[in-house]
Amino acid sequence: MVDIHIAKEEINKVGFLNIELDPEMDLFSEIIKLKKEKNAIILAHYYQDSDIQDVADFIGDSLGLAQQAKNTTADMIVFAGVHFMAETAKILNPLKKVLLPDLKAGCSLSDSAPPALFKIFIDKHPKHKVISYINCSAGIKALSDIICTSSNAQKIVESLPPEQLIIFAPDKNLGAYINKQTGRNMILWDGSCMVHEIFSLEKIVKLKIRHPQAKIIAHPECEEAILQTADYIGSTTGLLNFTKNSPDKIFIVATETGILHQMQNASPDKIFIPAPPDNNCACNNCPHMKLNTLEKLYLCLKYELPEILMDEELLLAAKNPIDEMLRISAQYGL
């Protein structure tokens, strides 16, 4: 038996349930059995390890995951992603139990925008609407007028009148890309994603020379120099769909490497090369996303810990801009 009080103390220290498991246990079948017993759904981001993707009920990008979280009839949501994603699921389902396998699965982009400093930034720019990328904390969402994802950011910006002044946060690269696509002049918060800023232009160009037929595809969180080399720029789902539908056979992929699992599953006859970082580490793997493991997912589901808990006032304040995003997305069929 596990003492829940001790377990919660352990979670406070390390972020997850640290319980030794039988190495012979079939985690896949045990997780499937627990999901059925508890009427639970597992939502997983494309950047999760392949094992977690394979056991999930739904795999998607931030927009798809938010839509699934809002519409699920499950009693319990296990979110295999990072903290702000599980927060979003809780905001959309305040009466459901929402679990995250590792509470320390954070986000460098989210961390780049502390709510107190962002509030000062907003106050310096009166009459501006605030559009915040979903990769932010509940505190930033609560200060925003509309949330967006990389899938719907352009449509959401274009849904506002051309004369409307806009603050875009927290990702400056995505904001700059949307400015370029829309002709807007949004004021950008100076935040970025550590994974998408680490790609080496020089190494990508060398890869292209070795694979001249390869198409370079990139997420708009990448820096401008990388985007300028890309044959296609799109959200994580957009990148996946492009590789499915393209007649090309080789792709250099400038985003987190987790998406390559779904790309390979969808197009086993094609070759996917992860765009290299500007050093020798595996920095095109998100260290936060990779904190979740199949073992942690099993323990999380079995013991229903760690749980996402939120202050009700913050939850309600953060819900309005997410609802507005979902409304606009539905309007445009996104």
N, C-alpha and C positions, 0 to 999 in steps of 0.2 A: 504493500500500500504506500501511496505517496501522501505525505503530510502537505496539504494545500498551503498552509501558512508558511512552512519552510520553502515550498516551491515558489511562492510569491516573493519571498525574500531573495531567493536565488535569481529570479527574473530581474529584480531591482538592481542586482549586482552585474549580471552578465547579459541580460536582455532576452534570455530564452530558458526553457526548461532543460537543465543539464542532467539528464538521466541516462544511464548506460542501458543499451538495448541488446537483446540477443542478436549476435551477428548473423544467425541463420534465419531470422525473421523475414518473411516475404512482405516488405513494406508496402508494395503496390496493392496486394490483395487486402492487407489490413486497413489501408487507407480507404479503399473502395467500400469495405464492410462498414467502417465507421461513418462514412458519408451517408450511407443508406440508413443506418441506425439513428443518426442524429438529424436527418433531413438537412444536411449541410451541403453547401456548394463551395467548390474551390475555384477562385478566380486567380489567374496567373498572367503576369506581364510577359511579353515576348522576350524580355531580357533575363528571365529565370533560367536556371540549369535545365537541360533537356529532360531529365527525369521528372522534374516538377511539372514541366509543360505536358509531359505524357500522361500524368495522372489527373490533370486539371479538367474541370468541366467546361471552362471557357478560357481561351487564350486571346489576348488582344492588347491594343495600345490604350492609352489613357481614356480616350473617348469611348471606345467599345467597352472597357471595363466599368466606367461610370454608368453607361447605359444598362449594362447587365446588373450592376449593383442596384440600380433604381427599380428594375423590373422583376427581380428574382422573387420567387415564392418560397424559397428556402427559409428555414428558421435560423440558420447559422451561416455566416459568411467567413470563410477562411481565405485571407488575401495573401497570396504569394507574390509579394512585390515589396515596395518600400513604404515607410510610415505614412507619407502624405496620401498615398493611394488607399490605405486602410482607413485613414481618417475620412477620406471622401466617401467611402462606402458607409461608414458610421453616420456621417452627416445626412446621407440619403436614406438611411435606415435606422433612425434613432432608437427604435424599439427592438431591433434585432441584435444578437450577439455577433460582434465582429472580432475576428482573431487575426493576429499577425505572428508568424512563426518566430521571428526575431525582432524585438522592439528596437534594437539598435540598427536595423536596416533603414538608414536615413537617406539623405540625398544632398549632394554638394550644391546643387542649384537651389534647392529649398533653403539650405543653410546660408546661402549668400544674401538672403533678404530677411533680416530680423524685423519683426513687426514694428517695434518701437521706432527704429530708424526710418522704416518705410512710411510711417504715419507723419513724421517730420517732412519727408520728401513730398508727400501728397499735399500737406498744408502749404508748402512753398509754391504749389501750382494749382491755385483755385480755378474753378470752372472746367477742370479736366475730368473726363470719365476715366475710370481705372479698369483696364483689362489686364487680368493676371493669368498667366500660363498655369495650368493645373498643377505643375510641378512646384508647388509652394505649400507652406504650412496653412493650417486652418486660420491662424492669426492674420495672414496676408489675404486669404480668401474673404475674411470678414471685413477687410478694408476695401474690398474691390466692388465694382459695379457688375462686372461680367467676368466669368472664368472662360478660358479657351483651352484647346489642345492644339497640337501641331496639325491635326487633321482639319480643324474647323477655324483656326485663327484668322485666316484671310477673310472668310465669309462673315465672321463675327465683326471684324473691323469694318468691313464694307457695309454691314447692316446699320452702322451709325452714319448720320449725315456728314458730308464731306467737311463741313465747317466745324464739326465737333472736335474739340481739343482732347487728346488722349494721352494718358500715361500707360506704358506697357511694361509689365514686370513678370518674373524677375530675369528672363533670359534675353540679354542684349543681342545675341546673334539671331535668334528667332525674330525678335522685334525688328532688327535691321532688315532681315529678309522680307518681312511683311511690309515694312515701309517701302521697299523697292518694288514689291509686287503691286502695291495699291497706290503708290504715289503720295502716301501720307507722310507726315513729319511727326510721328509720335515721339514723345519724350521717353527715353529708355532707362530703366534701372540697370545699374552696372553689375549684372549677375551672369553666371555661366555654368555649364555642366563640365565637370572635370574630364569626363570621358570624351565628349565631343570637341573639346578644345585641344586634345592631345595628339590629334592625327598629324602626320608629317607629310607636307606637300611634296617635299623632295622624294620621299620613299614611294608615295603614290604615283608620281610621275615615272619613277624607275619601274614600278610594277606595270604601268601602262605600256612602257617601251617593251617589256618582256611579254606582255599579253596585248598586242595592239588591237585585237578584236574585242577586248573586254569593255563593258560599259561601266562607268563610274557612277555609283548612285550614293546619295548623301542625305542625311537628316538635316533639316534647316537649323538645328542647334549648332552645327559645325561653323567654323570661322569662314569669313567671306572668301579667303583664298582657296579653301577646299571647295566651297560651293561653285566658284567660278570654273573649276575643272570638271564639275559633275555633268553627266549626260541627263540625269534625272534627279530632282530634289523632291522629297516627300516625307510624310509622317512614317512611322514604323509600318503601319498597315499599308500605306501608299507604296513604300519600298517593296514590301512583300508582293503586293498585287502587280507591281510593275514587272517583277521577275517572273511571275506566273504567266503574264500575258505577252511578254516580249519574245520575239523569235531568237534573240541573242542567247548565247550559250555560256558566256563567261561574264561574271560581275565582280567588280571591286566594291566592297560594301563599307561605307563610312558611317557606321553607327555601332552600337554595342553588339558584341558578337552573338548574344543569345538568339537573335533573330535568324541567324544562319540555320538553326535547327529546323524551323518552320519552312524556310526557303528550300532546304534540301528535301524535306518531306514532300513539299508541293511539286518540286521539279528535280527528281532524282537524276535526270540526264544532264543537268547543268552544273557548272562549277562556280562556287562562291568563295571569294578570297577576302578575308577581313582586311580592311585598310589598316596599315601599320601605324603605331604610335611613333612619336619622335624620340623615343628612347628604347631601351631593351626590356622594359617590364611589360607585363600583360595589361597595360593601362587602357586598352580598348575593351576590357572587361570591367563592368561597374562593380567595385568592391562591396558596395552596399547591397545591390541586388543579389550578389553571390553569397551573402551571409545566410540566406535561407537555404536549407538543405532538406532532402527527403526525410531524414530522421527528425529534424525539428518540425516539419510539417505533420508527421505522424503524432508526435508528442503533443503538439498544439491541438490537434483534433481530438485526441484521446482525453486530455485533461482540461480542454477548453481554456487554455492559457498559452501565451499572454493575450489578454483582452484589451481592446481599444476602448477607453473610457474618456468622455469629454464633458466639459462644462456645458450645461444646457444653453446658456446665453451665447457662448461662442459658437456652439453648434448651429443655433438658429440664425445667427448673423452670417455664418459661412454658407448656409444653405441657399440663401436668396440668389447670389451670383451664379451658383452652380445650376440652380433651376432655370435661370435666365439663359445660360449656355445651352442646356438641353432643349429649351423651347426654341431657340434660334436654330439649333442643329436640326430639330424635327421639321422646322419650317423650310429648310433648304434640303431636306431629305438626306442629311448626313448621318 
